[in-house]
Amino acid sequence: MNFCYRANLNTMLMLVLLLGGTVIMSYSWYLHQSPHNTPLPQRKVHVLLLSSWRSGSSFLGQVFSQHASVFYLMEPGWHVWTRVQKSGARLLRMAVRDCLRSLYQCDFSVMDAYLPEDHRVSSLFMWYESRALCSPPACNITATNETQCRQKCDARGLQRAEQACSTYSHVVLKETRLFELESLYPLLQDPNLDLRIVHLVRDPRAVMRSRAESAKSLEKDTATALEQQNMTKFEVQFKVMQEICRSHVRIYETAILKPPPFLKGRYRLVRYEDVARNPLKEVRDIYDFVGLKMTPEMSDWIYQKTHGKGKGTVKEAFQVVSRNATQVSEAWRTMLPHFKVKRVQKACKEAMSLLGYRTVRNIKEQNKLDVDLLVPREPHQFKW
């Protein structure tokens, strides 16, 4: 009796071992026989480039857009602000947030509420700035310039845009219409999203100078940001700078001084001036943060765009051209009147202190270009 029991037990153990080995061998065979030996799909990374107008976000957006692993869209919140009849950024922030959530999941049906009925890819704001929308599968060709993209890639509807979005490992959205982080908490806690926030800031004095050159194109956004307050054009330019600086302080304090647990490791502050001075290093660090690899093609592109001969402005508010990035970042010191510098410094005093921008006391200090007004990054814990 005991002998039969032991024999049956041994037989069962042998069968279990044989079955396990068969499963392992079958799975191994399947992996080798599947087309192209395709690995299991990786989890998408979602990146929000969060900034304010005229802070260098168009350039940094292109640093993402030009990368072969990135599906990029520029300022989808523009559609919300121009379509929804509400008078203020605070009332629109949730609609912007919900728009971002859908687009991160490559669901473009959310845009139906903000686009014309018979919409095309060209209905998306600055769509031709997205390399992904000017390449297969969104487009039948790989467009080599903006003109070719406009002519060949403007498909009817957004189905091909959705299809393209699903093929990239990273979905990057640039946004200038969010003034705090709290409205993004549901996205940060969503198990279907792996959201990383790159918060780009710039010296408020440089932003002030740049806004003056693009004032006409920013009029509607300025009115919405200021909740349609009634004041003179002269006062508006300082009031909007105050609101922008306050938003940077709110975001900074939330993310660095008193962060919620789910934000840890998912926020990085970037100063435009640091990127201008050492673009390859800064971009490489940003890529590391979001899980992208620097490629030789991207290194060449970044060098060309930041070491051009151009110093001045461009005709279009969102145009990215080859210029000397360091000289552009310092241009305010010789081009912005000192009385405006003093007003901006007063309006943005707290933000400048937190973000590492030194103030100037007089016109002589302002024009003394050998005096560095950028505080080194080390005293400021800009990342986790």
The 8 nearest C-alpha neighbors of each residue, nearest first, counted from 0:
[[1, 3, 2, 4, 5, 6, 7, 8],
 [2, 0, 4, 3, 5, 6, 7, 8],
 [1, 3, 5, 0, 4, 6, 7, 8],
 [4, 2, 6, 0, 1, 5, 7, 8],
 [3, 5, 1, 7, 6, 2, 8, 0],
 [4, 6, 8, 2, 3, 7, 9, 1],
 [7, 5, 3, 9, 4, 8, 2, 10],
 [6, 8, 10, 4, 9, 5, 3, 11],
 [9, 7, 5, 11, 10, 6, 4, 12],
 [10, 8, 12, 6, 11, 7, 5, 13],
 [9, 11, 7, 13, 8, 12, 6, 14],
 [12, 10, 14, 8, 13, 9, 7, 15],
 [13, 11, 15, 9, 14, 10, 16, 8],
 [12, 14, 10, 16, 11, 15, 17, 9],
 [13, 15, 17, 11, 12, 16, 18, 10],
 [16, 14, 18, 12, 13, 17, 19, 11],
 [17, 15, 19, 13, 18, 14, 20, 12],
 [16, 18, 14, 20, 15, 19, 13, 21],
 [17, 19, 21, 15, 16, 20, 14, 22],
 [20, 18, 16, 22, 21, 17, 15, 23],
 [19, 21, 17, 23, 22, 18, 24, 16],
 [20, 22, 18, 24, 19, 23, 25, 17],
 [21, 23, 25, 19, 20, 24, 26, 18],
 [24, 22, 20, 26, 25, 21, 27, 19],
 [23, 25, 27, 21, 26, 22, 28, 20],
 [26, 24, 28, 22, 27, 23, 21, 29],
 [27, 25, 29, 23, 28, 24, 22, 30],
 [26, 28, 24, 30, 25, 29, 23, 31],
 [27, 29, 25, 31, 26, 30, 32, 24],
 [30, 28, 26, 32, 27, 31, 33, 25],
 [31, 29, 27, 33, 28, 32, 36, 26],
 [30, 32, 28, 29, 36, 33, 27, 34],
 [31, 33, 29, 30, 28, 34, 36, 35],
 [34, 32, 36, 30, 31, 29, 35, 37],
 [35, 33, 36, 37, 32, 31, 30, 29],
 [36, 34, 37, 33, 32, 31, 38, 30],
 [35, 37, 33, 34, 31, 30, 38, 32],
 [36, 38, 35, 34, 39, 33, 30, 40],
 [39, 37, 40, 36, 30, 41, 35, 33],
 [38, 40, 41, 37, 42, 36, 30, 33],
 [41, 39, 38, 42, 37, 43, 168, 166],
 [40, 42, 43, 39, 168, 38, 44, 167],
 [41, 43, 44, 40, 168, 193, 192, 191],
 [44, 42, 168, 169, 41, 45, 193, 170],
 [43, 45, 169, 193, 168, 194, 170, 46],
 [46, 44, 194, 170, 193, 169, 171, 195],
 [47, 45, 171, 195, 194, 196, 170, 172],
 [46, 48, 196, 172, 49, 173, 171, 197],
 [47, 49, 173, 197, 174, 172, 198, 196],
 [50, 48, 198, 174, 47, 197, 175, 173],
 [49, 51, 199, 175, 198, 200, 174, 56],
 [52, 50, 175, 54, 53, 243, 49, 176],
 [51, 53, 54, 175, 50, 56, 210, 206],
 [54, 52, 206, 55, 209, 210, 51, 56],
 [53, 55, 201, 56, 52, 51, 206, 200],
 [56, 54, 58, 57, 53, 271, 59, 201],
 [55, 57, 59, 58, 54, 60, 50, 199],
 [58, 56, 60, 55, 59, 317, 61, 319],
 [57, 59, 61, 60, 56, 55, 319, 62],
 [60, 58, 62, 56, 61, 57, 55, 63],
 [59, 61, 57, 63, 58, 62, 56, 64],
 [60, 62, 64, 63, 58, 59, 65, 57],
 [63, 61, 59, 60, 64, 65, 58, 66],
 [62, 64, 61, 60, 66, 65, 69, 59],
 [65, 63, 61, 71, 66, 129, 62, 130],
 [64, 66, 63, 61, 62, 130, 67, 297],
 [67, 65, 63, 64, 68, 69, 297, 62],
 [66, 68, 69, 65, 64, 131, 70, 167],
 [69, 67, 66, 167, 168, 169, 70, 291],
 [68, 70, 169, 66, 67, 167, 170, 71],
 [69, 71, 170, 131, 164, 167, 171, 169],
 [72, 70, 171, 64, 129, 172, 69, 170],
 [71, 73, 172, 129, 173, 74, 171, 75],
 [72, 74, 173, 172, 75, 125, 71, 124],
 [73, 75, 174, 173, 76, 77, 72, 172],
 [76, 74, 77, 78, 73, 124, 72, 174],
 [75, 77, 79, 74, 95, 78, 80, 176],
 [78, 76, 80, 75, 79, 74, 81, 124],
 [77, 79, 76, 81, 80, 113, 75, 82],
 [80, 78, 76, 82, 77, 81, 83, 95],
 [79, 81, 77, 78, 82, 83, 76, 91],
 [80, 82, 78, 79, 83, 77, 84, 219],
 [83, 81, 79, 80, 113, 78, 84, 114],
 [82, 84, 79, 85, 80, 81, 91, 113],
 [85, 83, 82, 86, 81, 80, 79, 87],
 [86, 84, 83, 87, 90, 91, 80, 88],
 [87, 85, 226, 223, 227, 84, 88, 90],
 [86, 88, 226, 223, 89, 90, 85, 224],
 [87, 89, 91, 224, 90, 223, 92, 226],
 [88, 90, 91, 92, 87, 93, 178, 226],
 [91, 89, 88, 87, 92, 85, 93, 86],
 [92, 90, 88, 94, 89, 93, 95, 87],
 [91, 93, 95, 94, 89, 90, 88, 96],
 [94, 92, 96, 95, 91, 97, 182, 90],
 [93, 95, 97, 96, 91, 92, 98, 79],
 [94, 96, 92, 98, 76, 93, 97, 99],
 [97, 95, 93, 99, 94, 98, 92, 100],
 [98, 96, 100, 94, 99, 95, 93, 101],
 [97, 99, 95, 96, 101, 100, 94, 109],
 [98, 100, 96, 102, 97, 101, 103, 95],
 [101, 99, 97, 103, 98, 102, 96, 104],
 [102, 100, 106, 104, 103, 98, 99, 105],
 [101, 103, 105, 99, 104, 106, 100, 107],
 [104, 102, 100, 105, 101, 99, 170, 45],
 [103, 105, 101, 102, 106, 100, 192, 165],
 [106, 104, 102, 103, 161, 164, 107, 165],
 [105, 107, 101, 102, 104, 108, 161, 109],
 [108, 106, 109, 110, 102, 105, 161, 157],
 [107, 109, 110, 111, 106, 101, 112, 157],
 [110, 108, 107, 111, 98, 112, 101, 106],
 [109, 111, 108, 113, 112, 107, 114, 98],
 [112, 110, 114, 109, 108, 113, 116, 115],
 [113, 111, 110, 114, 109, 108, 115, 82],
 [112, 114, 110, 111, 78, 82, 79, 115],
 [115, 113, 111, 112, 110, 118, 116, 122],
 [116, 114, 118, 117, 113, 111, 122, 112],
 [115, 117, 118, 114, 111, 112, 113, 119],
 [118, 116, 115, 119, 156, 155, 114, 122],
 [119, 117, 115, 116, 156, 122, 114, 155],
 [118, 120, 155, 156, 121, 122, 154, 157],
 [119, 121, 122, 153, 154, 123, 157, 156],
 [120, 122, 119, 123, 153, 126, 124, 127],
 [121, 123, 120, 119, 118, 124, 114, 115],
 [124, 122, 126, 121, 120, 125, 75, 119],
 [123, 125, 126, 122, 73, 75, 74, 77],
 [126, 124, 127, 128, 123, 73, 121, 129],
 [127, 125, 123, 128, 124, 129, 121, 120],
 [126, 128, 129, 125, 145, 148, 133, 149],
 [129, 127, 126, 125, 130, 73, 61, 64],
 [130, 128, 127, 131, 132, 71, 64, 126],
 [129, 131, 133, 132, 64, 65, 128, 134],
 [130, 132, 134, 129, 133, 70, 71, 137],
 [133, 131, 137, 129, 130, 134, 138, 160],
 [132, 134, 130, 131, 148, 142, 138, 152],
 [133, 135, 141, 138, 131, 132, 140, 137],
 [136, 134, 138, 137, 139, 140, 141, 133],
 [135, 137, 138, 163, 134, 139, 159, 162],
 [138, 136, 159, 135, 132, 160, 163, 134],
 [139, 137, 135, 152, 134, 136, 140, 133],
 [138, 140, 135, 136, 137, 134, 141, 152],
 [141, 139, 138, 134, 142, 135, 133, 151],
 [140, 142, 134, 133, 143, 135, 138, 139],
 [143, 141, 148, 133, 147, 144, 140, 134],
 [142, 144, 141, 147, 145, 148, 133, 146],
 [145, 143, 147, 146, 142, 148, 149, 133],
 [144, 146, 148, 147, 149, 127, 143, 142],
 [147, 145, 149, 148, 144, 150, 142, 143],
 [146, 148, 150, 144, 149, 145, 142, 151],
 [147, 149, 145, 142, 152, 151, 133, 146],
 [150, 148, 146, 147, 151, 152, 153, 145],
 [151, 149, 147, 148, 152, 146, 153, 145],
 [150, 152, 148, 149, 147, 153, 138, 140],
 [153, 151, 138, 148, 154, 133, 149, 150],
 [152, 154, 120, 121, 149, 151, 119, 150],
 [155, 153, 120, 152, 119, 156, 157, 138],
 [156, 154, 119, 120, 118, 153, 157, 117],
 [155, 157, 119, 118, 158, 120, 154, 117],
 [158, 156, 160, 159, 120, 161, 119, 107],
 [159, 157, 161, 160, 156, 162, 107, 155],
 [160, 158, 137, 162, 161, 157, 163, 136],
 [159, 161, 157, 163, 137, 158, 162, 164],
 [162, 160, 164, 158, 159, 105, 163, 157],
 [161, 163, 159, 160, 165, 164, 158, 166],
 [162, 164, 160, 137, 166, 161, 165, 136],
 [165, 163, 161, 162, 166, 105, 70, 167],
 [164, 166, 162, 163, 167, 105, 161, 168],
 [165, 167, 163, 164, 168, 162, 70, 136],
 [168, 166, 169, 68, 165, 69, 164, 70],
 [167, 169, 43, 68, 44, 69, 166, 170],
 [170, 168, 69, 44, 167, 43, 45, 70],
 [169, 171, 70, 45, 69, 71, 103, 46],
 [172, 170, 46, 71, 47, 45, 70, 169],
 [173, 171, 72, 47, 71, 73, 48, 46],
 [172, 174, 48, 73, 74, 47, 49, 60],
 [173, 175, 74, 49, 176, 48, 50, 172],
 [176, 174, 51, 50, 177, 49, 52, 74],
 [175, 177, 174, 76, 178, 88, 51, 92],
 [178, 176, 179, 175, 92, 174, 49, 88],
 [177, 179, 246, 176, 180, 247, 250, 243],
 [178, 180, 250, 181, 177, 246, 249, 182],
 [181, 179, 183, 182, 250, 184, 178, 253],
 [180, 182, 183, 184, 179, 253, 185, 250],
 [181, 183, 180, 184, 93, 96, 179, 92],
 [184, 182, 181, 180, 186, 185, 187, 96],
 [183, 185, 187, 181, 186, 182, 188, 180],
 [186, 184, 188, 187, 183, 189, 182, 181],
 [187, 185, 189, 188, 183, 184, 100, 192],
 [186, 188, 184, 185, 189, 194, 183, 261],
 [189, 187, 185, 186, 184, 190, 261, 192],
 [188, 190, 186, 191, 192, 187, 185, 193],
 [191, 189, 192, 188, 193, 187, 186, 185],
 [192, 190, 189, 193, 104, 188, 186, 43],
 [193, 191, 190, 189, 194, 45, 186, 187],
 [194, 192, 44, 45, 195, 43, 191, 187],
 [193, 195, 45, 46, 192, 187, 44, 196],
 [194, 196, 265, 46, 266, 45, 47, 289],
 [197, 195, 266, 47, 46, 265, 198, 48],
 [196, 198, 48, 267, 49, 266, 268, 47],
 [199, 197, 268, 49, 50, 269, 267, 196],
 [198, 200, 269, 50, 270, 268, 49, 197],
 [201, 199, 270, 271, 54, 269, 50, 198],
 [202, 200, 271, 54, 270, 203, 206, 272],
 [201, 203, 205, 204, 206, 356, 200, 351],
 [204, 202, 206, 205, 207, 201, 343, 347],
 [205, 203, 207, 206, 202, 340, 343, 208],
 [204, 206, 331, 208, 207, 202, 203, 209],
 [207, 205, 203, 209, 204, 208, 53, 210],
 [208, 206, 204, 210, 205, 209, 203, 211],
 [207, 209, 205, 211, 206, 210, 331, 335],
 [208, 210, 206, 212, 211, 207, 53, 205],
 [211, 209, 213, 207, 212, 208, 214, 206],
 [210, 212, 214, 208, 209, 213, 207, 236],
 [211, 213, 209, 210, 214, 208, 312, 215],
 [214, 212, 210, 211, 215, 216, 316, 217],
 [213, 215, 211, 217, 210, 216, 212, 218],
 [216, 214, 217, 218, 213, 212, 219, 211],
 [215, 217, 214, 213, 218, 316, 219, 220],
 [216, 218, 214, 220, 215, 219, 221, 213],
 [219, 217, 221, 215, 220, 216, 214, 222],
 [220, 218, 222, 221, 217, 223, 216, 81],
 [221, 219, 223, 217, 222, 218, 224, 80],
 [220, 222, 224, 218, 219, 223, 217, 225],
 [221, 223, 227, 219, 225, 220, 224, 226],
 [224, 222, 87, 226, 220, 225, 221, 227],
 [223, 225, 221, 88, 222, 226, 220, 87],
 [224, 226, 222, 227, 223, 228, 221, 239],
 [225, 227, 87, 223, 224, 228, 86, 222],
 [228, 226, 222, 225, 223, 229, 86, 87],
 [229, 227, 226, 225, 230, 222, 223, 235],
 [228, 230, 227, 231, 235, 225, 222, 226],
 [231, 229, 228, 235, 234, 232, 233, 227],
 [230, 232, 234, 233, 235, 229, 236, 228],
 [231, 233, 235, 234, 230, 236, 237, 229],
 [232, 234, 231, 235, 236, 237, 230, 238],
 [233, 235, 231, 232, 236, 237, 238, 230],
 [236, 234, 232, 238, 237, 233, 239, 231],
 [235, 237, 234, 239, 238, 233, 240, 232],
 [238, 236, 240, 235, 239, 234, 241, 343],
 [237, 239, 235, 241, 240, 236, 234, 242],
 [238, 240, 242, 241, 237, 236, 235, 243],
 [241, 239, 243, 237, 238, 242, 244, 236],
 [240, 242, 238, 346, 244, 239, 243, 347],
 [243, 241, 239, 245, 240, 244, 246, 238],
 [242, 244, 240, 246, 245, 241, 239, 247],
 [245, 243, 247, 241, 246, 242, 347, 350],
 [244, 246, 248, 242, 247, 243, 241, 249],
 [245, 247, 178, 249, 243, 244, 248, 179],
 [246, 248, 244, 250, 245, 249, 251, 243],
 [247, 249, 251, 245, 246, 250, 350, 252],
 [250, 248, 246, 252, 247, 251, 253, 179],
 [249, 251, 247, 253, 179, 248, 252, 180],
 [252, 250, 248, 254, 249, 253, 255, 247],
 [253, 251, 256, 249, 255, 250, 254, 248],
 [252, 254, 250, 258, 257, 251, 255, 249],
 [255, 253, 258, 251, 252, 250, 256, 257],
 [254, 256, 252, 251, 258, 257, 253, 381],
 [255, 257, 252, 253, 258, 254, 251, 380],
 [258, 256, 253, 255, 252, 254, 259, 251],
 [257, 259, 254, 253, 255, 256, 262, 260],
 [258, 260, 261, 262, 257, 263, 254, 253],
 [261, 259, 262, 263, 258, 264, 257, 254],
 [260, 262, 263, 259, 188, 187, 265, 258],
 [263, 261, 265, 260, 259, 264, 258, 266],
 [264, 262, 265, 261, 260, 383, 266, 258],
 [263, 265, 383, 266, 262, 382, 267, 195],
 [266, 264, 195, 262, 263, 196, 194, 267],
 [267, 265, 196, 264, 195, 197, 262, 268],
 [266, 268, 197, 382, 198, 196, 269, 381],
 [267, 269, 198, 381, 197, 199, 382, 266],
 [270, 268, 199, 198, 200, 271, 267, 197],
 [271, 269, 200, 272, 273, 201, 199, 274],
 [270, 272, 274, 201, 273, 200, 275, 55],
 [271, 273, 275, 274, 270, 276, 328, 201],
 [274, 272, 276, 275, 270, 271, 277, 281],
 [273, 275, 278, 271, 277, 272, 281, 276],
 [276, 274, 272, 324, 325, 273, 278, 277],
 [277, 275, 273, 274, 325, 278, 272, 324],
 [276, 278, 274, 280, 275, 279, 273, 281],
 [279, 277, 274, 281, 275, 280, 282, 276],
 [280, 278, 282, 281, 277, 283, 298, 301],
 [279, 281, 283, 282, 278, 277, 284, 274],
 [282, 280, 284, 278, 283, 274, 279, 277],
 [281, 283, 285, 279, 284, 280, 278, 286],
 [282, 284, 286, 280, 281, 285, 279, 293],
 [285, 283, 287, 281, 282, 286, 280, 288],
 [286, 284, 282, 288, 287, 283, 281, 289],
 [285, 287, 291, 283, 289, 288, 284, 290],
 [288, 286, 284, 290, 285, 289, 291, 283],
 [287, 289, 285, 286, 290, 284, 291, 267],
 [290, 288, 286, 287, 291, 285, 195, 46],
 [289, 291, 287, 288, 286, 292, 44, 285],
 [292, 290, 286, 287, 289, 293, 68, 288],
 [293, 291, 286, 294, 290, 287, 283, 66],
 [292, 294, 283, 297, 291, 295, 286, 298],
 [293, 295, 297, 296, 292, 298, 66, 299],
 [296, 294, 298, 297, 299, 293, 300, 292],
 [297, 295, 299, 294, 298, 300, 293, 66],
 [296, 298, 300, 294, 299, 295, 301, 293],
 [299, 297, 295, 301, 296, 300, 302, 294],
 [298, 300, 302, 296, 297, 301, 303, 295],
 [299, 301, 297, 303, 302, 298, 296, 304],
 [302, 300, 304, 298, 303, 299, 297, 305],
 [301, 303, 299, 305, 300, 304, 306, 298],
 [302, 304, 300, 306, 301, 305, 299, 307],
 [303, 305, 321, 301, 302, 306, 322, 307],
 [304, 306, 324, 323, 302, 322, 303, 307],
 [307, 305, 323, 303, 304, 302, 322, 324],
 [306, 308, 322, 321, 323, 309, 305, 304],
 [307, 309, 322, 323, 310, 306, 321, 305],
 [308, 310, 322, 307, 323, 311, 321, 312],
 [311, 309, 327, 322, 323, 326, 308, 312],
 [312, 310, 309, 327, 313, 322, 330, 326],
 [311, 313, 314, 310, 212, 209, 309, 327],
 [312, 314, 315, 318, 311, 316, 320, 319],
 [313, 315, 316, 312, 318, 317, 213, 212],
 [316, 314, 318, 317, 313, 213, 312, 319],
 [315, 317, 318, 213, 314, 313, 216, 53],
 [318, 316, 315, 57, 319, 53, 313, 58],
 [317, 319, 315, 316, 320, 313, 57, 314],
 [320, 318, 58, 317, 57, 321, 304, 61],
 [321, 319, 322, 318, 304, 313, 309, 307],
 [320, 322, 304, 307, 305, 303, 309, 306],
 [323, 321, 307, 309, 308, 305, 324, 310],
 [322, 324, 306, 307, 305, 326, 325, 308],
 [323, 325, 275, 305, 327, 326, 322, 328],
 [326, 324, 275, 328, 327, 323, 276, 329],
 [325, 327, 329, 328, 324, 323, 330, 310],
 [326, 328, 324, 330, 329, 325, 310, 323],
 [327, 329, 325, 326, 330, 324, 272, 205],
 [330, 328, 326, 327, 331, 332, 325, 205],
 [331, 329, 327, 332, 328, 333, 326, 334],
 [332, 330, 334, 335, 205, 333, 329, 208],
 [333, 331, 330, 365, 366, 334, 329, 335],
 [332, 334, 331, 330, 366, 335, 365, 336],
 [333, 335, 331, 332, 330, 336, 208, 337],
 [334, 336, 331, 208, 333, 332, 337, 340],
 [337, 335, 339, 338, 334, 340, 333, 332],
 [336, 338, 340, 339, 362, 341, 335, 361],
 [339, 337, 341, 340, 336, 342, 335, 343],
 [340, 338, 342, 337, 341, 336, 343, 335],
 [339, 341, 337, 343, 338, 342, 344, 204],
 [342, 340, 344, 338, 339, 343, 337, 345],
 [343, 341, 339, 345, 344, 340, 346, 338],
 [342, 344, 346, 340, 345, 341, 347, 339],
 [343, 345, 341, 347, 348, 342, 346, 340],
 [346, 344, 342, 348, 343, 347, 341, 340],
 [345, 347, 343, 241, 344, 348, 342, 237],
 [348, 346, 344, 350, 345, 244, 349, 241],
 [347, 349, 345, 351, 344, 350, 346, 352],
 [350, 348, 352, 351, 347, 353, 248, 244],
 [349, 351, 353, 347, 352, 248, 348, 244],
 [352, 350, 356, 354, 348, 349, 353, 355],
 [351, 353, 349, 350, 355, 354, 356, 348],
 [354, 352, 350, 351, 355, 349, 248, 379],
 [355, 353, 351, 352, 350, 356, 379, 270],
 [354, 356, 374, 352, 353, 351, 373, 357],
 [355, 357, 351, 373, 372, 374, 354, 352],
 [358, 356, 372, 373, 355, 359, 374, 351],
 [357, 359, 356, 360, 344, 372, 351, 348],
 [360, 358, 364, 365, 361, 357, 362, 341],
 [361, 359, 364, 358, 362, 365, 341, 363],
 [360, 362, 363, 364, 359, 365, 337, 341],
 [361, 363, 365, 364, 337, 366, 360, 359],
 [362, 364, 366, 365, 361, 367, 360, 359],
 [365, 363, 367, 362, 366, 361, 359, 360],
 [364, 366, 362, 363, 332, 367, 359, 361],
 [367, 365, 363, 364, 368, 332, 333, 362],
 [368, 366, 364, 369, 365, 370, 363, 332],
 [367, 369, 370, 366, 371, 365, 332, 364],
 [368, 370, 367, 371, 366, 372, 364, 365],
 [371, 369, 368, 367, 372, 364, 365, 366],
 [370, 372, 373, 369, 368, 374, 357, 367],
 [373, 371, 357, 356, 370, 374, 358, 359],
 [372, 374, 356, 371, 355, 357, 375, 272],
 [373, 375, 355, 356, 376, 372, 357, 371],
 [376, 374, 377, 373, 378, 355, 379, 273],
 [375, 377, 379, 378, 374, 381, 380, 355],
 [376, 378, 379, 375, 380, 381, 374, 355],
 [379, 377, 376, 380, 375, 374, 355, 381],
 [380, 378, 377, 376, 381, 354, 355, 353],
 [381, 379, 382, 378, 377, 383, 376, 255],
 [380, 382, 268, 379, 267, 383, 376, 269],
 [383, 381, 267, 380, 268, 266, 255, 264],
 [382, 264, 263, 381, 380, 267, 266, 255]]
